Amino acid sequence: MKAVPLRNNIIFVFLDDIRGGRFHDLSAGGIILGGTDDATTKQPRWGRVIAVGPKVDSDITIGCNILVEALMWTDGIVHDGVKLWQTNDTKVIGIEDIPV
């Protein structure tokens, strides 16, 4: 089954979920600072685009990384063992193309 978002919606996965951990920061010495503080979840987060709706800005494509405004995503659903999130293109702050 292929999910196709409607209008200007985007389905994505968070990069920190792909990399095997919750959102975290590094200290100057490279020590991982845990994501237990609620303030860390109220920051923009990077995600990888899985699917785009037909009216999404043409710069946002499947496979690119997007920076989503803080808390501007759905609660997420699990599909085939992968947690998927939804936002729309007006909530995307920036993009980073990656080689396919």
Sequence and secondary structure as in RCSB ss.txt:
>XXXX:A:sequence
MKAVPLRNNIIFVFLDDIRGGRFHDLSAGGIILGGTDDATTKQPRWGRVIAVGPKVDSDITIGCNILVEALMWTD
GIVHDGVKLWQTNDTKVIGIEDIPV
>XXXX:A:secstr
      TTEEEEEEHHHHTTS S EE TTS EE S SGGGGGS EEEEEEEE TTS TT  TT EEEE TT S  
 EEETTEEEEEEEGGGEEEEE    
